[in-house]
Amino acid sequence: GKNFSINKDLLKLHIELLCESGLKQQRRIKEILQGSNEYPLNICLDICKKYMIKSAWAYLEFKQGNISASINISYEELIDTLKKGYIDRIEDEKEYVQRALKDLLEYLLQNTLSAESTWFKIMINIFKFFEDNLNRIKSEEEKQEFKKLGYNVTDQMLENIFASFDSKDLMKVSGYHFISLTPPLDC
C-alpha cells in the first residue's frame, strides 16, 4: 500500500479554523494536537500564540521542551478561567477550571529546574488571586462557592507538591521556611 500523508497546509488550515470557531472549538485544539503527530508543531505554535489559545500554546511549548513557558502560559490560563468563571460569572468557564488546573500541574510535575521555587511562586500567586478577588463577589452564596473552589485548587496544588518533593526540599522553598513563610534560621 501507499503511504498516506496529510498535507501540512490542510492541517494548518484546520487549526486556524478551530481558532476562529469560538470557545468550544478552541478548547478542543490541545486534544486534537495530542492525538496526532502529523500537525506541524512550529506552525501550530505560531497560530495558537496569535489567537491566544493558551492550553494548546502551553502544550506546544511543552512538546518543544520549553517547560518554563508552558508553566507560565498554563498558569495564565488557569487565572483567566477562574476570573471568567467566578468573577465575571460565565458558567461555561467554571467547568474548565479543573482542566486548566490539571494542565498546570502536569507541566509543574515535569519541571526539574528550580522546581521548588516555581511551585512556591505559583502557590503564592494563587492564594493572592483568591484573596484579592473574594471581595469582588457580592452574593454570600457565590462567595462560599469561590472559597470552596480556592480550598480545592490549593489543596490539589499542595497534594502535588508533597508528592513531588522530599521533605528537605520542602523545608527550604525559595529561601523561605515553607510552613510559616518566615526566613530560615540559617540566614
N, C-alpha and C positions, 0 to 999 in steps of 0.2 A: 503494500500500500504506500500511498503518497504521504509525506509528512504534511500535516496541516498547520499552518501558521497564520495567526490573525494579524492583519495589517495594523501596525503601530498607530497610524493616523486614525484608524477607526476606534481603537482603544482610547486614544487621546480625546477624540470627539465624545465618546461615551462618558468619560469622566467630566468633561466640560458641560455636557447636557445635564448630568446629575447635579452638578454645582449650581446650575441655573434653574433647577426644577423645584426649588423650595426645600424647606427644612426636613421633611420626611425623607426625601430622596438623598439629601446631603448626608443624613445620618447613616445611610447605607454604604457610603463610599469606602470607609475603612474596611468593612466586612468584605466588600467586593474585591478590594486590593489584596486582602489577606487570602482570599480564595483562589488567586491566580498569580502565577509568576510571569504572565505574558505582558502585563502593563509596564510601560517604560517608567521606571522609578523617578528619574530626574524630571521628566516632563510632567508627570503626575504631581510631583512635589511642587513644581512651579505653579501649576493650576490650583492646587489646594491652598497654597500661600496667597495667591491672587484673590481667591474667593473666601479666604479666611475660614476654611473648613478644618478647624483645629484638630479634631480627633484623627482625621486622615493625615493631616500635616504632621502631627506628632508621631504617628505610626511610621510614616515615610522617613522622617528624621531618624527614628529608632532603627529602621531597616538599613540605613546608611551608616550606622554606628555613632550617630550624634545623640547620645543618651541625654546629655545635659539639655539640649534643645527640646527633646521630646518631653522631658520632665517639665520644663518651663511652659511649653505650649499646652500640655495637658492640665497643668495647674491653672492656667488662664481659662481653659475650657471649663474646668470644674467651677471656678468662681463665677464665670459668665452664666453658667447654667443655674447655679444657686441664686444669683441675682434675678435672673429672668423668672425662675420658678417660684421663688419665695418672697422677693421684694416687689417685682412687677406683676406677680400673680398670674403668670402664663402657665396654665395647667399642664400642657404638653411637656413643658420643661421639667416638671417635678419627676416624672418617670425616668428622665435621662440622667438625673444626678448620680444614681448608683453606677451607671455605666461609665460616666466621666470619672468617678472616684476609682473604679476598678482599673481604668486605663492608667491613671496617675500612679496607683500602687504598683501596677505591673512594671512601669518604667523605673520607679524608685527601687524596686527589688533587683533590678538589673544594674543599678548604679554602684560601682565599686570605688570610684574616685570621689573622695570627700563625701562619702555616703551619709555619715552621721550628721555632719553639719547641714547637708541638704535636707534630710528628714526634719531636723530641728527648725530650720528656717521655714519650711512649708507648714509644719505644725503651728508655729507661732503666727504665721500669716492667716491660717485657717481660724485659729482662736480669735485673732483680731477681726477677721471678717464677720464672724458671728457676733462678737461683742459690739462692733461698730454699727451693725445693721439691725440689731434686735429692737432698738428704739424707733426705727423707721416703720415698724409694723404696728398698726393701730389696734386691731382686734386682739383681745386676750386669747381667744382660741387659736388664732394664727400665730401668736407669739409662742404659745405652748408647742405647737407643731414645729415651729422653727427651732426652738430649744431642743426638742426631741431629736430633730434632724442633726443639730450641732453635736449632740452627745453621740449619736450614731456614727457620724463621719469621723469625729475624733477618736472614738472607740476603735473603729476599723483601722485608723492610722496607727494608733498605739499598739494594737494587736499585731500588726505587720512589722512595726519597729522591733518589738520584743522578739518576734520570731526570726528577725533578720540578723540581729547582732548579739554578741555575748555581753554579759553584764559589765565587763570592764569598758567596752566600747560605749555603753550607755551612760556610764558614770561621768564621762567627760565628753560632752557633745558640744562642739564649737566653743570650748573653753569655759563652759558653764556646768555647774552641777545640775544634772537633768531634773531631779525631783524638786528642788527648791528654787531653781533658776538664780542661785547666788554664785558668785565667783568661787572656784575651788580653793581649798585651804592652802595649796602649794603655790599660789600666785604671788 
